[in-house]
Amino acid sequence: MSTEEKKTTRWYLDRIEGDVAVVLPEDDEDGTQEQHVPKSALPPEARDGDRLVATAGPDGAATTYTLDTEGSDAAKKRVQDLMDELAQ
């Protein structure tokens, strides 16, 4: 990776346990790829179920996490739609 390249991945915030956030990659269907990151690395408004965009800095610099509000809203709507369907 060159000094100018940044790798971006999408994650879901599964839960916060004290000062540690448990995040799952977007494509982790069975929950086996969880990662633990410091809660302080996340935006302060991040909540369980939110979708995050992780951007790794060039040449292994620290990863920054930003909230993907559009993705979070869409995911929450899909979950609510499924719950509504099951309730019928």
MILOPA-372215 format. One record per residue: residue number from 1; x, y, z of N, C-alpha, C in turn. Coordinates in steps of 0.05 Angstrom, whole numbers, padded with zeros to 5 digits. Each point is the difference from the previous one (the first is absolute). Layout:
% MILOPA-372215
<r><n>NUM</n><n_xx>X</n_xx><n_yy>Y</n_yy><n_zz>Z</n_zz><ca_xx>X</ca_xx><ca_yy>Y</ca_yy><ca_zz>Z</ca_zz><c_xx>X</c_xx><c_yy>Y</c_yy><c_zz>Z</c_zz></r>
...
//
This chain:
% MILOPA-372215
<r><n>1</n><n_xx>00017</n_xx><n_yy>-00023</n_yy><n_zz>00000</n_zz><ca_xx>-00017</ca_xx><ca_yy>00023</ca_yy><ca_zz>00000</ca_zz><c_xx>00018</c_xx><c_yy>00025</c_yy><c_zz>00000</c_zz></r>
<r><n>2</n><n_xx>-00005</n_xx><n_yy>00018</n_yy><n_zz>-00018</n_zz><ca_xx>00017</ca_xx><ca_yy>00024</ca_yy><ca_zz>00000</ca_zz><c_xx>-00007</c_xx><c_yy>00018</c_yy><c_zz>00023</c_zz></r>
<r><n>3</n><n_xx>00016</n_xx><n_yy>00021</n_yy><n_zz>00004</n_zz><ca_xx>-00005</ca_xx><ca_yy>00018</ca_yy><ca_zz>00022</ca_zz><c_xx>-00026</c_xx><c_yy>00016</c_yy><c_zz>-00004</c_zz></r>
<r><n>4</n><n_xx>-00011</n_xx><n_yy>00001</n_yy><n_zz>-00023</n_zz><ca_xx>-00024</ca_xx><ca_yy>00015</ca_yy><ca_zz>-00005</ca_zz><c_xx>-00025</c_xx><c_yy>-00017</c_yy><c_zz>00000</c_zz></r>
<r><n>5</n><n_xx>00002</n_xx><n_yy>-00026</n_yy><n_zz>-00001</n_zz><ca_xx>-00023</ca_xx><ca_yy>-00017</ca_yy><ca_zz>-00001</ca_zz><c_xx>-00012</c_xx><c_yy>-00004</c_yy><c_zz>00028</c_zz></r>
<r><n>6</n><n_xx>-00027</n_xx><n_yy>-00001</n_yy><n_zz>00001</n_zz><ca_xx>-00014</ca_xx><ca_yy>-00006</ca_yy><ca_zz>00024</ca_zz><c_xx>-00020</c_xx><c_yy>-00022</c_yy><c_zz>-00006</c_zz></r>
<r><n>7</n><n_xx>-00001</n_xx><n_yy>-00020</n_yy><n_zz>00018</n_zz><ca_xx>-00019</ca_xx><ca_yy>-00021</ca_yy><ca_zz>-00004</ca_zz><c_xx>-00025</c_xx><c_yy>00005</c_yy><c_zz>00016</c_zz></r>
<r><n>8</n><n_xx>-00023</n_xx><n_yy>-00002</n_yy><n_zz>-00012</n_zz><ca_xx>-00026</ca_xx><ca_yy>00005</ca_yy><ca_zz>00013</ca_zz><c_xx>-00015</c_xx><c_yy>-00026</c_yy><c_zz>00002</c_zz></r>
<r><n>9</n><n_xx>-00011</n_xx><n_yy>-00006</n_yy><n_zz>00023</n_zz><ca_xx>-00017</ca_xx><ca_yy>-00023</ca_yy><ca_zz>00005</ca_zz><c_xx>-00024</c_xx><c_yy>00008</c_yy><c_zz>00016</c_zz></r>
<r><n>10</n><n_xx>-00021</n_xx><n_yy>-00016</n_yy><n_zz>-00002</n_zz><ca_xx>-00025</ca_xx><ca_yy>00006</ca_yy><ca_zz>00014</ca_zz><c_xx>-00004</c_xx><c_yy>-00021</c_yy><c_zz>00022</c_zz></r>
<r><n>11</n><n_xx>-00009</n_xx><n_yy>00010</n_yy><n_zz>00023</n_zz><ca_xx>-00004</ca_xx><ca_yy>-00016</ca_yy><ca_zz>00024</ca_zz><c_xx>-00026</c_xx><c_yy>00006</c_yy><c_zz>00013</c_zz></r>
<r><n>12</n><n_xx>-00010</n_xx><n_yy>-00018</n_yy><n_zz>00017</n_zz><ca_xx>-00023</ca_xx><ca_yy>00005</ca_yy><ca_zz>00017</ca_zz><c_xx>00009</c_xx><c_yy>00000</c_yy><c_zz>00029</c_zz></r>
<r><n>13</n><n_xx>-00010</n_xx><n_yy>00019</n_yy><n_zz>00015</n_zz><ca_xx>00006</ca_xx><ca_yy>00001</ca_yy><ca_zz>00028</ca_zz><c_xx>-00019</c_xx><c_yy>-00020</c_yy><c_zz>00014</c_zz></r>
<r><n>14</n><n_xx>00010</n_xx><n_yy>-00022</n_yy><n_zz>00009</n_zz><ca_xx>-00016</ca_xx><ca_yy>-00021</ca_yy><ca_zz>00013</ca_zz><c_xx>-00008</c_xx><c_yy>00009</c_yy><c_zz>00028</c_zz></r>
<r><n>15</n><n_xx>00020</n_xx><n_yy>00008</n_yy><n_zz>00016</n_zz><ca_xx>-00005</ca_xx><ca_yy>00007</ca_yy><ca_zz>00027</ca_zz><c_xx>00024</c_xx><c_yy>00015</c_yy><c_zz>00012</c_zz></r>
<r><n>16</n><n_xx>-00005</n_xx><n_yy>00013</n_yy><n_zz>00022</n_zz><ca_xx>00021</ca_xx><ca_yy>00013</ca_yy><ca_zz>00015</ca_zz><c_xx>00001</c_xx><c_yy>-00013</c_yy><c_zz>00028</c_zz></r>
<r><n>17</n><n_xx>00024</n_xx><n_yy>-00009</n_yy><n_zz>00007</n_zz><ca_xx>00004</ca_xx><ca_yy>-00013</ca_yy><ca_zz>00026</ca_zz><c_xx>00021</c_xx><c_yy>00017</c_yy><c_zz>00015</c_zz></r>
<r><n>18</n><n_xx>-00010</n_xx><n_yy>00018</n_yy><n_zz>00017</n_zz><ca_xx>00018</ca_xx><ca_yy>00017</ca_yy><ca_zz>00015</ca_zz><c_xx>00014</c_xx><c_yy>00019</c_yy><c_zz>-00019</c_zz></r>
<r><n>19</n><n_xx>00027</n_xx><n_yy>-00001</n_yy><n_zz>-00001</n_zz><ca_xx>00015</ca_xx><ca_yy>00017</ca_yy><ca_zz>-00018</ca_zz><c_xx>00008</c_xx><c_yy>-00013</c_yy><c_zz>-00026</c_zz></r>
<r><n>20</n><n_xx>-00013</n_xx><n_yy>-00023</n_yy><n_zz>-00006</n_zz><ca_xx>00007</ca_xx><ca_yy>-00015</ca_yy><ca_zz>-00024</ca_zz><c_xx>-00025</c_xx><c_yy>-00003</c_yy><c_zz>-00018</c_zz></r>
<r><n>21</n><n_xx>00003</n_xx><n_yy>00006</n_yy><n_zz>-00025</n_zz><ca_xx>-00021</ca_xx><ca_yy>-00003</ca_yy><ca_zz>-00020</ca_zz><c_xx>00005</c_xx><c_yy>-00026</c_yy><c_zz>-00015</c_zz></r>
<r><n>22</n><n_xx>-00022</n_xx><n_yy>-00016</n_yy><n_zz>-00004</n_zz><ca_xx>00002</ca_xx><ca_yy>-00024</ca_yy><ca_zz>-00016</ca_zz><c_xx>-00013</c_xx><c_yy>00006</c_yy><c_zz>-00027</c_zz></r>
<r><n>23</n><n_xx>00016</n_xx><n_yy>-00002</n_yy><n_zz>-00021</n_zz><ca_xx>-00009</ca_xx><ca_yy>00006</ca_yy><ca_zz>-00027</ca_zz><c_xx>00002</c_xx><c_yy>-00025</c_yy><c_zz>-00018</c_zz></r>
<r><n>24</n><n_xx>-00018</n_xx><n_yy>-00002</n_yy><n_zz>-00019</n_zz><ca_xx>-00001</ca_xx><ca_yy>-00022</ca_yy><ca_zz>-00018</ca_zz><c_xx>00002</c_xx><c_yy>00011</c_yy><c_zz>-00029</c_zz></r>
<r><n>25</n><n_xx>00017</n_xx><n_yy>-00013</n_yy><n_zz>-00017</n_zz><ca_xx>00001</ca_xx><ca_yy>00009</ca_yy><ca_zz>-00027</ca_zz><c_xx>-00027</c_xx><c_yy>-00004</c_yy><c_zz>-00014</c_zz></r>
<r><n>26</n><n_xx>-00005</n_xx><n_yy>00017</n_yy><n_zz>-00019</n_zz><ca_xx>-00026</ca_xx><ca_yy>00000</ca_yy><ca_zz>-00014</ca_zz><c_xx>-00006</c_xx><c_yy>-00028</c_yy><c_zz>-00012</c_zz></r>
<r><n>27</n><n_xx>00020</n_xx><n_yy>-00014</n_yy><n_zz>-00009</n_zz><ca_xx>-00005</ca_xx><ca_yy>-00026</ca_yy><ca_zz>-00014</ca_zz><c_xx>00002</c_xx><c_yy>-00024</c_yy><c_zz>00019</c_zz></r>
<r><n>28</n><n_xx>00001</n_xx><n_yy>00004</n_yy><n_zz>00026</n_zz><ca_xx>00002</ca_xx><ca_yy>-00022</ca_yy><ca_zz>00019</ca_zz><c_xx>-00028</c_xx><c_yy>-00010</c_yy><c_zz>00006</c_zz></r>
<r><n>29</n><n_xx>-00008</n_xx><n_yy>-00022</n_yy><n_zz>-00012</n_zz><ca_xx>-00027</ca_xx><ca_yy>-00010</ca_yy><ca_zz>00002</ca_zz><c_xx>-00004</c_xx><c_yy>-00017</c_yy><c_zz>00025</c_zz></r>
<r><n>30</n><n_xx>00021</n_xx><n_yy>-00011</n_yy><n_zz>00011</n_zz><ca_xx>-00003</ca_xx><ca_yy>-00018</ca_yy><ca_zz>00023</ca_zz><c_xx>00011</c_xx><c_yy>00011</c_yy><c_zz>00026</c_zz></r>
<r><n>31</n><n_xx>00009</n_xx><n_yy>00025</n_yy><n_zz>00000</n_zz><ca_xx>00010</ca_xx><ca_yy>00013</ca_yy><ca_zz>00024</ca_zz><c_xx>00026</c_xx><c_yy>-00010</c_yy><c_zz>00011</c_zz></r>
<r><n>32</n><n_xx>00016</n_xx><n_yy>-00013</n_yy><n_zz>-00017</n_zz><ca_xx>00026</ca_xx><ca_yy>-00011</ca_yy><ca_zz>00010</ca_zz><c_xx>00024</c_xx><c_yy>00018</c_yy><c_zz>-00005</c_zz></r>
<r><n>33</n><n_xx>-00004</n_xx><n_yy>00023</n_yy><n_zz>-00012</n_zz><ca_xx>00022</ca_xx><ca_yy>00017</ca_yy><ca_zz>-00007</ca_zz><c_xx>00000</c_xx><c_yy>00026</c_yy><c_zz>00017</c_zz></r>
<r><n>34</n><n_xx>-00011</n_xx><n_yy>-00002</n_yy><n_zz>00024</n_zz><ca_xx>-00002</ca_xx><ca_yy>00024</ca_yy><ca_zz>00016</ca_zz><c_xx>00028</c_xx><c_yy>00011</c_yy><c_zz>00007</c_zz></r>
<r><n>35</n><n_xx>00001</n_xx><n_yy>00026</n_yy><n_zz>00003</n_zz><ca_xx>00025</ca_xx><ca_yy>00014</ca_yy><ca_zz>00007</ca_zz><c_xx>-00006</c_xx><c_yy>00017</c_yy><c_zz>00025</c_zz></r>
<r><n>36</n><n_xx>00019</n_xx><n_yy>00004</n_yy><n_zz>00017</n_zz><ca_xx>-00003</ca_xx><ca_yy>00017</ca_yy><ca_zz>00023</ca_zz><c_xx>00017</c_xx><c_yy>00025</c_yy><c_zz>-00005</c_zz></r>
<r><n>37</n><n_xx>-00013</n_xx><n_yy>00023</n_yy><n_zz>00003</n_zz><ca_xx>00014</ca_xx><ca_yy>00025</ca_yy><ca_zz>-00004</ca_zz><c_xx>-00007</c_xx><c_yy>00018</c_yy><c_zz>00024</c_zz></r>
<r><n>38</n><n_xx>00018</n_xx><n_yy>00019</n_yy><n_zz>00007</n_zz><ca_xx>-00006</ca_xx><ca_yy>00018</ca_yy><ca_zz>00022</ca_zz><c_xx>-00025</c_xx><c_yy>00016</c_yy><c_zz>-00006</c_zz></r>
<r><n>39</n><n_xx>-00018</n_xx><n_yy>00003</n_yy><n_zz>00019</n_zz><ca_xx>-00024</ca_xx><ca_yy>00016</ca_yy><ca_zz>-00003</ca_zz><c_xx>00007</c_xx><c_yy>00028</c_yy><c_zz>-00008</c_zz></r>
<r><n>40</n><n_xx>00023</n_xx><n_yy>00010</n_yy><n_zz>00009</n_zz><ca_xx>00009</ca_xx><ca_yy>00027</ca_yy><ca_zz>-00006</ca_zz><c_xx>00007</c_xx><c_yy>00004</c_yy><c_zz>-00029</c_zz></r>
<r><n>41</n><n_xx>00003</n_xx><n_yy>-00022</n_yy><n_zz>-00015</n_zz><ca_xx>00006</ca_xx><ca_yy>00002</ca_yy><ca_zz>-00029</ca_zz><c_xx>-00025</c_xx><c_yy>00006</c_yy><c_zz>-00016</c_zz></r>
<r><n>42</n><n_xx>-00023</n_xx><n_yy>-00005</n_yy><n_zz>00012</n_zz><ca_xx>-00025</ca_xx><ca_yy>00004</ca_yy><ca_zz>-00015</ca_zz><c_xx>-00011</c_xx><c_yy>00028</c_yy><c_zz>00004</c_zz></r>
<r><n>43</n><n_xx>-00017</n_xx><n_yy>00009</n_yy><n_zz>-00018</n_zz><ca_xx>-00013</ca_xx><ca_yy>00026</ca_yy><ca_zz>00004</ca_zz><c_xx>-00017</c_xx><c_yy>-00001</c_yy><c_zz>00026</c_zz></r>
<r><n>44</n><n_xx>-00001</n_xx><n_yy>00021</n_yy><n_zz>00015</n_zz><ca_xx>-00015</ca_xx><ca_yy>-00001</ca_yy><ca_zz>00026</ca_zz><c_xx>-00030</c_xx><c_yy>-00007</c_yy><c_zz>-00003</c_zz></r>
<r><n>45</n><n_xx>-00011</n_xx><n_yy>00006</n_yy><n_zz>-00024</n_zz><ca_xx>-00029</ca_xx><ca_yy>-00005</ca_yy><ca_zz>-00004</ca_zz><c_xx>-00006</c_xx><c_yy>-00029</c_yy><c_zz>-00009</c_zz></r>
<r><n>46</n><n_xx>00021</n_xx><n_yy>-00016</n_yy><n_zz>-00004</n_zz><ca_xx>-00004</ca_xx><ca_yy>-00028</ca_yy><ca_zz>-00010</ca_zz><c_xx>-00015</c_xx><c_yy>-00016</c_yy><c_zz>00021</c_zz></r>
<r><n>47</n><n_xx>-00019</n_xx><n_yy>-00016</n_yy><n_zz>-00010</n_zz><ca_xx>-00017</ca_xx><ca_yy>-00017</ca_yy><ca_zz>00017</ca_zz><c_xx>-00001</c_xx><c_yy>-00028</c_yy><c_zz>-00011</c_zz></r>
<r><n>48</n><n_xx>-00008</n_xx><n_yy>-00019</n_yy><n_zz>00017</n_zz><ca_xx>-00003</ca_xx><ca_yy>-00028</ca_yy><ca_zz>-00009</ca_zz><c_xx>-00016</c_xx><c_yy>-00001</c_yy><c_zz>-00026</c_zz></r>
<r><n>49</n><n_xx>00009</n_xx><n_yy>-00016</n_yy><n_zz>-00019</n_zz><ca_xx>-00015</ca_xx><ca_yy>-00003</ca_yy><ca_zz>-00025</ca_zz><c_xx>00008</c_xx><c_yy>00020</c_yy><c_zz>-00022</c_zz></r>
<r><n>50</n><n_xx>00015</n_xx><n_yy>00021</n_yy><n_zz>00007</n_zz><ca_xx>00008</ca_xx><ca_yy>00020</ca_yy><ca_zz>-00020</ca_zz><c_xx>00020</c_xx><c_yy>-00012</c_yy><c_zz>-00019</c_zz></r>
<r><n>51</n><n_xx>00000</n_xx><n_yy>00010</n_yy><n_zz>-00024</n_zz><ca_xx>00019</ca_xx><ca_yy>-00007</ca_yy><ca_zz>-00021</ca_zz><c_xx>00023</c_xx><c_yy>00020</c_yy><c_zz>00001</c_zz></r>
<r><n>52</n><n_xx>00024</n_xx><n_yy>-00010</n_yy><n_zz>-00002</n_zz><ca_xx>00024</ca_xx><ca_yy>00017</ca_yy><ca_zz>00001</ca_zz><c_xx>00016</c_xx><c_yy>-00003</c_yy><c_zz>-00025</c_zz></r>
<r><n>53</n><n_xx>00015</n_xx><n_yy>00021</n_yy><n_zz>-00007</n_zz><ca_xx>00019</ca_xx><ca_yy>-00001</ca_yy><ca_zz>-00021</ca_zz><c_xx>00027</c_xx><c_yy>00002</c_yy><c_zz>00013</c_zz></r>
<r><n>54</n><n_xx>00017</n_xx><n_yy>-00020</n_yy><n_zz>-00004</n_zz><ca_xx>00027</ca_xx><ca_yy>00000</ca_yy><ca_zz>00011</ca_zz><c_xx>00020</c_xx><c_yy>00007</c_yy><c_zz>-00022</c_zz></r>
<r><n>55</n><n_xx>00017</n_xx><n_yy>00020</n_yy><n_zz>00005</n_zz><ca_xx>00020</ca_xx><ca_yy>00008</ca_yy><ca_zz>-00020</ca_zz><c_xx>00027</c_xx><c_yy>-00004</c_yy><c_zz>00013</c_zz></r>
<r><n>56</n><n_xx>00015</n_xx><n_yy>-00018</n_yy><n_zz>-00012</n_zz><ca_xx>00028</ca_xx><ca_yy>-00005</ca_yy><ca_zz>00010</ca_zz><c_xx>00018</c_xx><c_yy>00021</c_yy><c_zz>-00012</c_zz></r>
<r><n>57</n><n_xx>00016</n_xx><n_yy>00012</n_yy><n_zz>00016</n_zz><ca_xx>00018</ca_xx><ca_yy>00020</ca_yy><ca_zz>-00009</ca_zz><c_xx>00022</c_xx><c_yy>-00012</c_yy><c_zz>-00018</c_zz></r>
<r><n>58</n><n_xx>00014</n_xx><n_yy>00017</n_yy><n_zz>-00015</n_zz><ca_xx>00021</ca_xx><ca_yy>-00010</ca_yy><ca_zz>-00017</ca_zz><c_xx>00022</c_xx><c_yy>-00013</c_yy><c_zz>00016</c_zz></r>
<r><n>59</n><n_xx>00011</n_xx><n_yy>-00021</n_yy><n_zz>-00012</n_zz><ca_xx>00022</ca_xx><ca_yy>-00015</ca_yy><ca_zz>00011</ca_zz><c_xx>-00004</c_xx><c_yy>-00009</c_yy><c_zz>00029</c_zz></r>
<r><n>60</n><n_xx>-00025</n_xx><n_yy>-00009</n_yy><n_zz>00005</n_zz><ca_xx>-00005</ca_xx><ca_yy>-00012</ca_yy><ca_zz>00027</ca_zz><c_xx>-00007</c_xx><c_yy>00020</c_yy><c_zz>00021</c_zz></r>
<r><n>61</n><n_xx>-00004</n_xx><n_yy>00026</n_yy><n_zz>-00007</n_zz><ca_xx>-00008</ca_xx><ca_yy>00020</ca_yy><ca_zz>00020</ca_zz><c_xx>-00026</c_xx><c_yy>-00008</c_yy><c_zz>00013</c_zz></r>
<r><n>62</n><n_xx>-00007</n_xx><n_yy>00012</n_yy><n_zz>00021</n_zz><ca_xx>-00024</ca_xx><ca_yy>-00007</ca_yy><ca_zz>00016</ca_zz><c_xx>-00025</c_xx><c_yy>00001</c_yy><c_zz>-00018</c_zz></r>
<r><n>63</n><n_xx>-00018</n_xx><n_yy>-00018</n_yy><n_zz>00007</n_zz><ca_xx>-00026</ca_xx><ca_yy>-00001</ca_yy><ca_zz>-00014</ca_zz><c_xx>-00019</c_xx><c_yy>00020</c_yy><c_zz>00013</c_zz></r>
<r><n>64</n><n_xx>-00015</n_xx><n_yy>00015</n_yy><n_zz>-00016</n_zz><ca_xx>-00020</ca_xx><ca_yy>00018</ca_yy><ca_zz>00010</ca_zz><c_xx>-00028</c_xx><c_yy>-00011</c_yy><c_zz>-00007</c_zz></r>
<r><n>65</n><n_xx>-00019</n_xx><n_yy>00003</n_yy><n_zz>00018</n_zz><ca_xx>-00027</ca_xx><ca_yy>-00009</ca_yy><ca_zz>-00004</ca_zz><c_xx>-00019</c_xx><c_yy>00024</c_yy><c_zz>-00002</c_zz></r>
<r><n>66</n><n_xx>-00017</n_xx><n_yy>-00001</n_yy><n_zz>-00020</n_zz><ca_xx>-00021</ca_xx><ca_yy>00021</ca_yy><ca_zz>-00003</ca_zz><c_xx>-00027</c_xx><c_yy>-00014</c_yy><c_zz>-00002</c_zz></r>
<r><n>67</n><n_xx>-00020</n_xx><n_yy>00014</n_yy><n_zz>00008</n_zz><ca_xx>-00027</ca_xx><ca_yy>-00011</ca_yy><ca_zz>00000</ca_zz><c_xx>-00011</c_xx><c_yy>00002</c_yy><c_zz>-00028</c_zz></r>
<r><n>68</n><n_xx>-00011</n_xx><n_yy>-00022</n_yy><n_zz>-00010</n_zz><ca_xx>-00014</ca_xx><ca_yy>-00001</ca_yy><ca_zz>-00026</ca_zz><c_xx>-00030</c_xx><c_yy>00002</c_yy><c_zz>00006</c_zz></r>
<r><n>69</n><n_xx>-00010</n_xx><n_yy>00024</n_yy><n_zz>00003</n_zz><ca_xx>-00028</ca_xx><ca_yy>00003</ca_yy><ca_zz>00009</ca_zz><c_xx>-00020</c_xx><c_yy>-00011</c_yy><c_zz>-00021</c_zz></r>
<r><n>70</n><n_xx>00006</n_xx><n_yy>00004</n_yy><n_zz>-00025</n_zz><ca_xx>-00017</ca_xx><ca_yy>-00011</ca_yy><ca_zz>-00021</ca_zz><c_xx>-00001</c_xx><c_yy>-00030</c_yy><c_zz>00001</c_zz></r>
<r><n>71</n><n_xx>00023</n_xx><n_yy>-00013</n_yy><n_zz>00003</n_zz><ca_xx>00002</ca_xx><ca_yy>-00029</ca_yy><ca_zz>00002</ca_zz><c_xx>-00013</c_xx><c_yy>-00010</c_yy><c_zz>00025</c_zz></r>
<r><n>72</n><n_xx>00003</n_xx><n_yy>00015</n_yy><n_zz>00022</n_zz><ca_xx>-00012</ca_xx><ca_yy>-00008</ca_yy><ca_zz>00026</ca_zz><c_xx>-00031</c_xx><c_yy>00001</c_yy><c_zz>-00002</c_zz></r>
<r><n>73</n><n_xx>-00010</n_xx><n_yy>00021</n_yy><n_zz>-00012</n_zz><ca_xx>-00029</ca_xx><ca_yy>00003</ca_yy><ca_zz>-00003</ca_zz><c_xx>-00011</c_xx><c_yy>-00022</c_yy><c_zz>-00017</c_zz></r>
<r><n>74</n><n_xx>00013</n_xx><n_yy>-00006</n_yy><n_zz>-00022</n_zz><ca_xx>-00009</ca_xx><ca_yy>-00021</ca_yy><ca_zz>-00018</ca_zz><c_xx>00000</c_xx><c_yy>-00028</c_yy><c_zz>00013</c_zz></r>
<r><n>75</n><n_xx>00021</n_xx><n_yy>-00005</n_yy><n_zz>00015</n_zz><ca_xx>00002</ca_xx><ca_yy>-00026</ca_yy><ca_zz>00014</ca_zz><c_xx>-00022</c_xx><c_yy>-00002</c_yy><c_zz>00022</c_zz></r>
<r><n>76</n><n_xx>-00005</n_xx><n_yy>00021</n_yy><n_zz>00014</n_zz><ca_xx>-00020</ca_xx><ca_yy>00000</ca_yy><ca_zz>00021</ca_zz><c_xx>-00028</c_xx><c_yy>-00004</c_yy><c_zz>-00012</c_zz></r>
<r><n>77</n><n_xx>-00004</n_xx><n_yy>00012</n_yy><n_zz>-00023</n_zz><ca_xx>-00026</ca_xx><ca_yy>-00003</ca_yy><ca_zz>-00014</ca_zz><c_xx>-00004</c_xx><c_yy>-00029</c_yy><c_zz>-00009</c_zz></r>
<r><n>78</n><n_xx>00021</n_xx><n_yy>-00012</n_yy><n_zz>-00011</n_zz><ca_xx>-00001</ca_xx><ca_yy>-00029</ca_yy><ca_zz>-00008</ca_zz><c_xx>-00007</c_xx><c_yy>-00018</c_yy><c_zz>00024</c_zz></r>
<r><n>79</n><n_xx>00012</n_xx><n_yy>00006</n_yy><n_zz>00022</n_zz><ca_xx>-00005</ca_xx><ca_yy>-00017</ca_yy><ca_zz>00024</ca_zz><c_xx>-00029</c_xx><c_yy>00005</c_yy><c_zz>00009</c_zz></r>
<r><n>80</n><n_xx>-00009</n_xx><n_yy>00024</n_yy><n_zz>00001</n_zz><ca_xx>-00028</ca_xx><ca_yy>00006</ca_yy><ca_zz>00008</ca_zz><c_xx>-00020</c_xx><c_yy>-00013</c_yy><c_zz>-00019</c_zz></r>
<r><n>81</n><n_xx>00006</n_xx><n_yy>00001</n_yy><n_zz>-00026</n_zz><ca_xx>-00018</ca_xx><ca_yy>-00013</ca_yy><ca_zz>-00020</ca_zz><c_xx>-00001</c_xx><c_yy>-00030</c_yy><c_zz>00005</c_zz></r>
<r><n>82</n><n_xx>00022</n_xx><n_yy>-00012</n_yy><n_zz>00006</n_zz><ca_xx>00000</ca_xx><ca_yy>-00029</ca_yy><ca_zz>00006</ca_zz><c_xx>-00015</c_xx><c_yy>-00006</c_yy><c_zz>00025</c_zz></r>
<r><n>83</n><n_xx>00003</n_xx><n_yy>00016</n_yy><n_zz>00021</n_zz><ca_xx>-00015</ca_xx><ca_yy>-00004</ca_yy><ca_zz>00025</ca_zz><c_xx>-00030</c_xx><c_yy>00003</c_yy><c_zz>-00005</c_zz></r>
<r><n>84</n><n_xx>-00007</n_xx><n_yy>00020</n_yy><n_zz>-00016</n_zz><ca_xx>-00029</ca_xx><ca_yy>00004</ca_yy><ca_zz>-00006</ca_zz><c_xx>-00011</c_xx><c_yy>-00024</c_yy><c_zz>-00015</c_zz></r>
<r><n>85</n><n_xx>00016</n_xx><n_yy>-00010</n_yy><n_zz>-00019</n_zz><ca_xx>-00009</ca_xx><ca_yy>-00024</ca_yy><ca_zz>-00015</ca_zz><c_xx>-00003</c_xx><c_yy>-00024</c_yy><c_zz>00018</c_zz></r>
<r><n>86</n><n_xx>00018</n_xx><n_yy>-00004</n_yy><n_zz>00018</n_zz><ca_xx>-00003</ca_xx><ca_yy>-00023</ca_yy><ca_zz>00019</ca_zz><c_xx>-00024</c_xx><c_yy>00003</c_yy><c_zz>00019</c_zz></r>
<r><n>87</n><n_xx>-00007</n_xx><n_yy>00025</n_yy><n_zz>00006</n_zz><ca_xx>-00022</ca_xx><ca_yy>00005</ca_yy><ca_zz>00019</ca_zz><c_xx>-00027</c_xx><c_yy>-00006</c_yy><c_zz>-00013</c_zz></r>
<r><n>88</n><n_xx>-00001</n_xx><n_yy>-00002</n_yy><n_zz>-00027</n_zz><ca_xx>-00026</ca_xx><ca_yy>-00004</ca_yy><ca_zz>-00014</ca_zz><c_xx>-00009</c_xx><c_yy>-00029</c_yy><c_zz>00001</c_zz></r>
//
